[in-house]
Amino acid sequence: MSDPVIVGVDGSASSLAAVDVAAREAHLRGAALRIVHAFGHAPGHLPTGAPPWNPADHGLEPMVHGALVRAEERAQAVAPGIEITRSVAAGEALEVLEIESRSAALAVVGSRGVGSFAGLLLGSTAVQLAAHGHCPLMVVRGRPDPAGAVVLAVDGSPAGEAAVEFAFAEAALRKAPLVAVHVWNTWSERAYEGPGDPLTAVVTDEEHLRAAEQHVLDEAVASWQEVFPEVAVERRLLRSRIRPALIDAGREAQLVVVGARGRGGFAGLLLGSVSQAVLHHAHCPVAVVRGKE
């Protein structure tokens, strides 16, 4: 069997919604589902050779057991018969999920939480997990349209290739169309080249630039259309500001897929305001896919 899908749970309504999505993803992949619960920091300064910290010793076992049972029941209701395992660990959510992601095909989390998962999207945990985890991350939010398309944010960078592959594979699994969106504006003439690059060139030949950006979009999706001929693809070139364009594109989608880094306006996607806007304001779940190192 392939690597499992993991889902972070804490008993909150948001994490249970994530369980529903994760169970469906596991079923589509023919993979097992691994339910992960984090306890925050374990008591420090344990003597050498001491037994591992056990939630039962701290009166937490009934709460944890109840949360995991509810999560497992939800998963079985969504995808009867899938294999389910549990992982309960002492540690912060980021630390626990990062470790679990090393042997996972996909990590799924909700947009809000309690306990160790509290503030998952209000702080930096989801951003850092997306940037440093070892598998794609899906953040469950909004009200996805089950009949909608998978929306792919195309940036044309080598690092973004992994997001393109993931989006095509996801569309094929869901039997959904794919909308490949590439956003451009007059600052798209060239990629940011590092510290000291003022990026002040003013583009006067907009038709030439539009043709160049269309080429970026076409190049990004052409080879994957051959790999996934069953996926219907719409190529959408938009002249706009990136954040509102991506948010609006996902309004009637079932999933938005973005890369962790990119060129031009997508540079540092998870390090700046673009990722924050998409993760906070998308109308459907968002998958963040890191490029291969």
VENPE-V528111 format. One record per backbone hydrogen bond with DSSP energy under -1.0 kcal/mol. NH is the residue of the N-H (numbers start at 1). CO is the residue of the C=O. Records with the same first field share a line. If there is no record, write none. Layout:
BEGIN
NH: CO, CO
END
This chain:
BEGIN
5: 32
6: 106
7: 34
8: 108
9: 36
16: 12
17: 13
18: 14
19: 15
20: 16
21: 17
22: 18
23: 19
24: 20
25: 21
26: 22
27: 23
28: 24
29: 25
31: 26
33: 83
34: 5
35: 85
36: 7
37: 87
39: 89
40: 91
50: 47
57: 54
58: 55
59: 56
60: 55
64: 60
65: 61
66: 62
67: 63
68: 64
69: 65
70: 66
71: 67
72: 68
73: 69
74: 70
75: 71
76: 72
77: 73
78: 74
79: 75
82: 79
85: 33
87: 35
89: 37
91: 40
96: 92
97: 93
98: 94
99: 95
100: 96
101: 97
102: 99
103: 100
104: 101
105: 4
107: 136
108: 6
109: 138
117: 114
118: 115
120: 117
123: 119
126: 120
128: 124
129: 125
130: 126
131: 127
132: 128
133: 129
137: 288
138: 107
139: 286
140: 109
143: 283
145: 253
148: 145
150: 177
151: 255
152: 179
153: 257
154: 181
161: 158
164: 160
165: 161
166: 162
167: 163
168: 164
169: 165
170: 166
171: 167
172: 168
173: 169
174: 170
176: 171
178: 232
179: 150
180: 234
181: 152
182: 236
184: 238
188: 185
197: 194
206: 204
209: 205
210: 206
211: 207
212: 208
213: 209
214: 210
215: 211
216: 212
217: 213
218: 214
219: 215
220: 216
221: 217
222: 218
225: 221
226: 222
227: 223
228: 224
231: 228
234: 178
236: 180
238: 182
240: 184
245: 241
246: 242
247: 243
248: 244
249: 245
250: 246
251: 248
253: 250
254: 149
255: 149
256: 285
257: 151
258: 287
260: 289
266: 263
267: 264
269: 266
270: 260
271: 268
272: 268
275: 269
276: 272
277: 273
278: 274
279: 275
280: 276
281: 277
282: 278
286: 139
287: 256
288: 137
289: 258
END
